[in-house]
């Protein structure tokens, strides 16, 4: 059966959510009608013709409802029974309870709203090929139970995150995605060309530097939920395009950011799931504040038995790294070696939640010196289920010290470190106008949603994750799916 574009209505008004049809119908007896007409619309996800009657499942984004068609009272009954799995239909009919007890819409009239030209599984089998699921998310959303719920949960999580920050007096802003200089993080950028300016530009690797400039401009509590782009590989916890929230608060330090981190993460869990006590990948995970706070050195020693500290010097730290199978590059200083030991031996084993505090200055060019530990900075990362959830500092506000650190980064960049920063004169000029004591915090939204959705891979919580280019057949008429 074919349908021309002219046969498809331009609209199908007056629909109610499919999942709401059964609400309030508890008193209907089997075989009884309610006398109420409703209209519903969605995809046919299951059809069961049985002679002169037929049953079907119609699903929209709220859920599903059963359709009940009878040859004697349903218009174009034979056409209805020949519809394909996945076709969109709009239906009007009485709400009834069938003899088998299922609240249903008894189809009186119906319209074909769109025809599918490709199959995509059914209620019983679904779609399990990962490449197909991620590449054709529109199919995955219909074919696999729970996928849509994951992304509705994500939407609620981001909304609750914004609400929690707004309630604390923070103001949401938007900053540029295209940067003339990559900065704000240690990462390799994506490069593009700005034709009108005859210049290369970079997709942002962080929102940090522009948000700090807004603090200097008088925005004392500011945040941005935005897309970040880092030219890195794919893994269960990495996608080159991801979402973060960055938050800056004047007159605060990293201790204040620790408290804010706990409140936000637990608060989002409560708002979306009704509890801060989760089960993630089969293990209990309690996000209820307060979280444990421990130094990087302390955690490494707990895990490996090795007392690791900057004071040991490069040679001894390199020896410890070698003992634990951690490679060391020629240009790595003691701070970088210490971080590598931590990331390779300790971080993946931290179930947490734990706030890992006091990072080496060498790997923290934007953080303020620790007030009592030379060689360290006031920085922490919240670690949950073996992965960092964010990054936070007492922000460096001294423009002269910031210049020295950026120049050291630039020297590393010139020597071949593609993740090192370069000198950003606009940011340094802004710092020279004076920046008050400030605490900064960034949280990876995708990783937070992974915890809430009990998802093992980041691609499960990004609607359209990065994938390798699809191999298409060159044969004419072949199906590229």
C-alpha positions as CSV (number, residue, x, y, z in Angstrom):
1,X,0.0,0.0,0.0
2,X,1.5,3.4,-1.0
3,X,0.6,6.8,0.3
4,X,1.3,10.0,-1.4
5,X,2.4,13.2,0.4
6,X,-1.0,14.7,-0.4
7,X,-2.8,12.0,1.6
8,X,-0.9,12.9,4.8
9,X,-2.7,15.4,7.0
10,X,-0.8,18.6,7.9
11,X,-1.8,18.3,11.6
12,X,-3.5,16.0,14.0
13,X,-4.8,18.1,16.9
14,X,-6.4,17.3,20.2
15,X,-4.2,14.3,21.2
16,X,-3.7,13.2,24.7
17,X,-0.6,11.4,26.0
18,X,-0.9,7.6,25.3
19,X,0.2,6.8,28.9
20,X,-2.7,8.9,30.3
21,X,-5.5,6.9,28.6
22,X,-5.7,4.3,31.4
23,X,-5.6,6.8,34.2
24,X,-8.8,7.0,36.1
25,X,-10.4,4.0,34.3
26,X,-10.0,1.5,37.2
27,X,-13.8,1.2,37.5
28,X,-14.3,0.0,33.9
29,X,-15.4,-3.6,33.8
30,X,-14.1,-6.0,31.1
31,X,-16.0,-5.5,27.9
32,X,-17.3,-2.1,29.0
33,X,-17.0,1.3,27.2
34,X,-16.4,4.6,28.9
35,X,-18.4,6.7,26.5
36,X,-15.5,9.1,26.2
37,X,-13.7,9.7,22.9
38,X,-10.0,10.5,22.8
39,X,-7.4,11.1,20.1
40,X,-3.9,9.6,20.4
41,X,-0.9,9.7,18.0
42,X,2.4,7.9,17.8
43,X,4.1,4.9,16.2
44,X,2.7,1.4,15.8
45,X,5.1,-0.8,17.7
46,X,3.2,-4.1,17.7
47,X,0.3,-5.3,15.6
48,X,-1.8,-8.5,16.1
49,X,-4.5,-9.0,13.5
50,X,-7.0,-11.7,14.6
51,X,-9.5,-12.1,11.8
52,X,-12.2,-9.4,12.0
53,X,-10.6,-7.8,15.1
54,X,-7.1,-6.5,15.5
55,X,-4.9,-5.2,18.3
56,X,-1.9,-2.9,18.2
57,X,0.4,-1.0,20.5
58,X,0.7,2.7,19.9
59,X,3.6,4.4,21.5
60,X,4.4,8.1,22.0
61,X,7.0,9.7,24.2
62,X,4.8,9.3,27.3
63,X,4.4,5.6,27.0
64,X,2.0,3.2,25.2
65,X,-1.7,2.4,24.8
66,X,-3.4,-0.6,23.2
67,X,-5.5,0.0,20.1
68,X,-8.5,-2.2,19.5
69,X,-10.0,-2.3,16.0
70,X,-13.2,-4.1,14.9
71,X,-13.9,-4.6,11.2
72,X,-17.6,-3.5,11.6
73,X,-16.8,-0.2,13.3
74,X,-13.3,0.8,12.3
75,X,-12.9,2.8,9.1
76,X,-10.5,1.2,6.5
77,X,-10.0,-1.7,8.8
78,X,-8.1,-3.8,6.2
79,X,-5.7,-0.9,5.5
80,X,-5.1,-0.5,9.3
81,X,-4.1,-4.2,9.7
82,X,-1.6,-3.8,6.8
83,X,0.3,-0.9,8.4
84,X,4.0,-1.6,9.0
85,X,5.8,-1.7,12.3
86,X,6.9,1.9,13.0
87,X,4.3,3.7,10.9
88,X,3.0,6.9,12.6
89,X,-0.8,7.0,13.0
90,X,-3.3,9.3,14.6
91,X,-6.4,7.6,16.1
92,X,-9.7,8.7,17.5
93,X,-12.0,6.3,19.4
94,X,-13.7,5.4,22.6
95,X,-11.8,4.4,25.7
96,X,-12.9,0.8,26.5
97,X,-11.7,-2.1,28.5
98,X,-11.4,-5.2,26.4
99,X,-12.8,-8.6,27.5
100,X,-9.3,-9.5,28.5
101,X,-9.1,-6.5,30.8
102,X,-6.8,-4.1,28.8
103,X,-7.8,-0.5,28.8
104,X,-7.7,0.4,25.1
105,X,-8.7,3.0,22.5
106,X,-11.4,1.3,20.2
107,X,-10.5,2.7,16.8
108,X,-13.3,4.6,15.0
109,X,-11.2,6.7,12.7
110,X,-7.5,7.0,11.9
111,X,-5.0,8.7,9.7
112,X,-1.6,7.7,8.5
113,X,0.7,10.5,9.6
114,X,4.0,9.1,8.3
115,X,5.2,5.8,6.8
116,X,8.5,4.2,7.8
117,X,10.7,2.9,5.0
118,X,13.1,1.0,7.3
119,X,12.5,-1.6,9.9
120,X,14.0,-1.1,13.3
121,X,13.3,-4.0,15.6
122,X,10.2,-4.6,17.6
123,X,9.0,-4.8,21.2
124,X,10.4,-8.3,21.6
125,X,13.8,-8.1,19.9
126,X,14.8,-4.4,19.9
127,X,18.1,-3.3,18.3
128,X,21.4,-4.4,19.9
129,X,24.1,-3.5,17.5
130,X,26.0,-0.6,19.2
131,X,27.0,1.1,16.0
132,X,23.4,1.1,14.7
133,X,22.1,2.3,18.1
134,X,24.4,5.3,18.4
135,X,24.5,6.1,14.7
136,X,20.7,6.0,14.3
137,X,19.6,7.2,17.7
138,X,16.2,7.9,16.3
139,X,15.8,4.2,15.9
140,X,17.3,3.3,19.2
141,X,14.8,5.6,21.0
142,X,11.9,3.6,19.7
143,X,13.3,0.1,19.5
144,X,15.0,-0.2,23.0
145,X,13.1,0.2,26.2
146,X,14.7,2.7,28.6
147,X,16.7,4.7,26.1
148,X,14.2,7.6,26.0
149,X,13.9,7.5,29.8
150,X,17.7,8.0,30.0
151,X,17.6,11.2,28.0
152,X,14.5,12.5,29.8
153,X,16.5,11.9,33.0
154,X,19.4,13.9,31.5
155,X,17.1,16.8,30.7
156,X,15.7,16.8,34.3
157,X,19.2,16.6,35.7
158,X,20.4,19.7,33.7
159,X,17.2,21.6,34.7
160,X,17.7,20.8,38.4
161,X,21.4,21.7,38.2
162,X,20.4,25.2,36.8
163,X,17.7,25.5,39.4
164,X,20.1,24.7,42.3
165,X,22.6,27.3,41.1
166,X,19.9,29.9,40.4
167,X,18.6,29.4,44.0
168,X,22.2,30.1,45.3
169,X,22.3,33.5,43.4
170,X,24.4,32.4,40.4
171,X,23.7,33.9,37.0
172,X,23.8,31.9,33.9
173,X,25.7,33.3,30.9
174,X,27.0,32.3,27.5
175,X,30.5,32.8,26.3
176,X,32.1,32.3,22.8
177,X,32.6,28.8,21.3
178,X,35.2,30.1,18.8
179,X,38.4,31.2,20.4
180,X,41.4,32.9,18.8
181,X,43.6,31.2,21.4
182,X,42.8,27.9,23.1
183,X,43.0,28.1,26.8
184,X,41.5,27.2,30.2
185,X,42.6,23.6,30.2
186,X,45.3,21.2,29.2
187,X,43.9,19.7,26.0
188,X,44.4,19.5,22.3
189,X,42.0,21.8,20.4
190,X,40.0,21.4,17.2
191,X,41.1,24.0,14.6
192,X,38.9,25.8,12.1
193,X,39.4,28.8,9.9
194,X,37.6,32.1,10.2
195,X,37.4,33.3,6.6
196,X,36.2,36.8,7.3
197,X,39.2,37.4,9.7
198,X,41.7,35.3,7.7
199,X,42.7,33.6,10.9
200,X,42.7,30.1,12.4
201,X,40.3,29.8,15.4
202,X,39.8,27.0,17.9
203,X,36.7,25.3,19.3
204,X,36.8,26.0,23.0
205,X,38.4,23.5,25.3
206,X,37.0,25.2,28.4
207,X,34.8,28.2,29.3
208,X,37.1,29.1,32.2
209,X,39.0,32.2,31.0
210,X,35.9,34.1,29.7
211,X,34.0,33.3,32.9
212,X,36.9,34.6,35.0
213,X,36.8,37.8,33.0
214,X,33.2,38.2,33.9
215,X,34.1,37.9,37.6
216,X,36.6,40.7,37.1
217,X,33.7,42.6,35.4
218,X,31.6,42.3,38.6
219,X,29.6,39.0,38.0
220,X,30.3,37.7,41.5
221,X,28.5,34.4,41.0
222,X,28.4,33.1,37.4
223,X,28.0,29.8,35.6
224,X,27.7,28.4,32.1
225,X,26.3,25.1,30.9
226,X,28.0,24.5,27.6
227,X,29.5,22.3,25.0
228,X,33.3,21.7,25.2
229,X,35.5,20.3,22.4
230,X,38.7,18.4,22.9
231,X,40.6,16.7,20.1
232,X,41.1,13.5,21.9
233,X,40.3,9.8,21.5
234,X,37.1,7.9,22.2
235,X,36.6,5.7,25.3
236,X,33.8,4.7,27.6
237,X,34.4,7.9,29.5
238,X,35.6,10.3,26.8
239,X,33.8,11.9,23.9
240,X,35.5,14.8,21.9
241,X,32.3,16.9,22.3
242,X,30.9,17.0,25.8
243,X,28.9,19.2,28.2
244,X,30.2,20.8,31.3
245,X,29.0,23.3,33.8
246,X,31.6,25.8,35.0
247,X,30.9,27.9,38.1
248,X,32.8,30.8,39.6
249,X,32.2,32.5,43.0
250,X,33.9,35.6,44.2
251,X,35.2,35.8,47.7
252,X,35.4,32.0,47.9
253,X,38.1,29.3,47.8
254,X,38.4,25.6,47.0
255,X,36.9,24.7,50.4
256,X,33.7,26.5,49.4
257,X,33.8,24.7,46.1
258,X,34.1,21.4,47.8
259,X,30.9,22.1,49.7
260,X,29.2,23.3,46.6
261,X,30.2,20.2,44.7
262,X,28.7,17.9,47.3
263,X,25.5,20.0,47.4
264,X,25.1,20.1,43.6
265,X,25.7,16.4,42.9
266,X,23.6,15.1,45.8
267,X,20.9,17.7,45.0
268,X,20.7,16.7,41.4
269,X,20.4,13.1,42.4
270,X,17.6,13.9,44.9
271,X,15.8,16.0,42.3
272,X,15.9,13.3,39.5
273,X,15.9,10.1,41.4
274,X,14.4,11.0,44.8
275,X,17.5,9.7,46.6
276,X,21.3,10.4,46.9
277,X,21.9,6.7,47.5
278,X,22.4,4.9,44.2
279,X,23.4,1.6,42.8
280,X,25.9,2.1,40.0
281,X,27.0,-0.9,38.0
282,X,25.9,-3.3,40.7
283,X,27.7,-1.4,43.6
284,X,26.2,0.9,46.2
285,X,27.1,4.5,45.9
286,X,26.2,7.1,48.5
287,X,26.4,10.7,47.3
288,X,25.1,12.1,50.6
289,X,27.4,14.9,51.9
290,X,29.9,15.2,53.4
291,X,32.3,13.3,51.2
292,X,35.7,12.1,52.2
293,X,38.6,14.5,51.6
294,X,42.0,13.1,51.0
295,X,45.3,14.3,49.4
296,X,46.7,12.7,46.3
297,X,49.7,11.6,48.3
298,X,47.6,9.9,50.9
299,X,45.5,8.0,48.4
300,X,48.5,6.8,46.4
301,X,50.1,5.4,49.6
302,X,46.8,3.7,50.5
303,X,46.6,2.0,47.1
304,X,50.3,1.2,46.4
305,X,52.1,1.3,49.8
306,X,54.5,3.9,48.3
307,X,54.9,7.2,50.2
308,X,54.8,9.6,47.2
309,X,55.5,13.3,47.6
310,X,57.1,16.1,45.6
311,X,59.9,16.4,48.2
312,X,61.2,13.0,47.0
313,X,62.5,14.6,43.8
314,X,62.2,13.6,40.2
315,X,64.7,10.7,40.3
316,X,63.0,8.9,43.2
317,X,59.5,9.5,41.8
318,X,60.6,8.1,38.5
319,X,61.9,5.0,40.2
320,X,58.5,4.5,42.0
321,X,56.7,5.1,38.8
322,X,58.8,2.4,37.1
323,X,58.1,0.0,39.9
324,X,54.4,0.3,39.2
325,X,54.6,0.2,35.4
326,X,53.9,3.9,34.9
327,X,55.8,5.3,31.9
328,X,57.7,8.6,32.4
329,X,58.6,11.0,29.6
330,X,62.0,12.8,29.6
331,X,60.3,16.2,30.0
332,X,58.2,15.2,33.0
333,X,58.9,17.0,36.2
334,X,58.1,15.6,39.7
335,X,54.6,17.0,39.7
336,X,53.7,15.4,36.3
337,X,55.2,12.0,37.5
338,X,53.2,12.2,40.7
339,X,50.0,12.8,38.8
340,X,50.8,10.0,36.4
341,X,51.3,7.6,39.3
342,X,48.0,8.7,40.8
343,X,46.0,8.4,37.5
344,X,47.4,5.0,36.6
345,X,47.4,3.2,39.9
346,X,44.9,4.9,42.2
347,X,42.1,6.9,40.6
348,X,40.4,4.0,38.8
349,X,40.2,2.2,42.1
350,X,38.5,5.0,44.0
351,X,34.8,4.2,44.4
352,X,34.2,7.3,46.5
353,X,32.8,9.7,46.4
354,X,36.1,11.4,47.5
355,X,37.4,14.9,47.0
356,X,41.1,14.4,46.0
357,X,42.9,17.6,47.2
358,X,46.2,19.3,46.8
359,X,47.6,18.8,43.3
360,X,51.2,19.6,42.2
361,X,51.6,23.1,40.9
362,X,53.4,21.8,37.8
363,X,50.1,20.3,36.4
364,X,47.8,23.2,37.6
365,X,48.7,26.4,35.8
366,X,45.5,28.2,36.7
367,X,45.3,27.4,40.4
368,X,46.6,29.4,43.3
369,X,49.6,28.2,45.4
370,X,48.6,26.2,48.4
371,X,48.7,28.4,51.5
372,X,50.8,25.9,53.5
373,X,52.3,23.3,51.1
374,X,55.0,24.6,48.9
375,X,55.0,23.1,45.4
376,X,51.2,22.3,45.6
377,X,48.1,24.3,44.7
378,X,44.6,24.5,46.1
379,X,42.9,22.2,43.7
380,X,40.7,19.2,44.0
381,X,38.9,16.8,41.8
382,X,35.7,15.0,42.9
383,X,36.2,11.3,42.0
384,X,33.2,9.0,41.9
385,X,33.1,5.3,40.7
386,X,36.7,5.4,39.5
387,X,36.6,8.6,37.4
388,X,37.0,12.3,38.0
389,X,33.6,14.1,37.9
390,X,35.1,17.6,37.8
391,X,37.9,19.9,38.6
392,X,38.1,22.9,41.0
393,X,40.6,25.5,42.3
394,X,41.2,28.4,44.5
395,X,41.7,30.6,41.4
396,X,45.1,32.2,40.7
397,X,44.5,36.0,40.6
398,X,48.0,37.4,40.5
399,X,48.6,38.5,36.9
400,X,52.4,38.4,37.2
401,X,52.4,34.8,38.5
402,X,49.8,33.8,35.9
403,X,52.0,35.2,33.1
404,X,55.0,33.2,34.4
405,X,53.0,30.0,34.4
406,X,51.5,30.6,31.0
407,X,54.9,31.4,29.5
408,X,56.2,28.1,31.0
409,X,53.2,26.3,29.4
410,X,54.0,28.1,26.1
411,X,57.5,26.8,26.2
412,X,56.2,23.3,26.6
413,X,53.8,23.8,23.7
414,X,56.7,25.1,21.5
415,X,58.6,21.9,22.4
416,X,55.8,19.7,21.1
417,X,53.3,19.4,23.9
418,X,50.0,19.8,22.0
419,X,48.0,19.9,25.2
420,X,50.0,22.8,26.9
421,X,48.5,26.2,27.0
422,X,49.7,29.4,25.3
423,X,49.9,32.9,26.5
424,X,46.5,34.7,26.4
425,X,47.3,38.4,26.5
426,X,43.6,39.3,26.7
427,X,43.1,37.2,29.8
428,X,46.3,38.6,31.4
429,X,45.2,42.2,30.7
430,X,41.8,41.4,32.4
431,X,43.6,40.1,35.5
432,X,45.6,43.3,35.7
433,X,42.2,45.1,36.3
434,X,42.1,43.1,39.5
435,X,40.3,39.8,40.3
436,X,39.0,39.2,43.8
437,X,39.6,35.9,45.7
438,X,37.6,33.4,43.7
439,X,36.7,29.8,43.8
440,X,36.0,27.9,40.5
441,X,34.4,24.6,39.8
442,X,33.8,22.5,36.6
443,X,31.6,19.4,36.6
444,X,31.2,17.0,33.6
445,X,27.5,16.9,33.0
446,X,27.7,13.7,30.9
447,X,29.6,11.8,33.6
448,X,27.1,13.0,36.2
449,X,24.3,11.7,34.1
450,X,26.1,8.4,33.7
451,X,26.0,7.9,37.5
452,X,22.3,8.8,37.6
453,X,21.3,6.6,34.7
454,X,23.6,3.7,35.7
455,X,25.3,3.9,32.3
456,X,28.7,2.2,31.9
457,X,29.7,4.3,28.8
458,X,29.4,8.0,28.0
459,X,27.9,7.2,24.6
460,X,24.8,5.9,26.5
461,X,24.0,9.4,27.7
462,X,25.0,11.6,24.7
463,X,22.2,11.6,22.1
464,X,24.6,11.7,19.1
465,X,28.1,10.6,20.2
466,X,31.2,10.8,18.1
467,X,31.6,7.7,15.8
468,X,34.0,6.6,13.2
469,X,32.9,7.5,9.6
470,X,30.3,5.1,8.3
471,X,31.4,2.7,5.6
472,X,28.8,3.1,2.8
473,X,28.3,0.7,0.0
474,X,29.1,2.1,-3.5
475,X,26.6,-0.1,-5.1
476,X,23.7,1.9,-6.5
477,X,20.5,1.4,-4.5
478,X,22.1,-0.2,-1.5
479,X,20.9,0.6,2.0
480,X,23.6,2.4,3.9
481,X,22.1,1.5,7.3
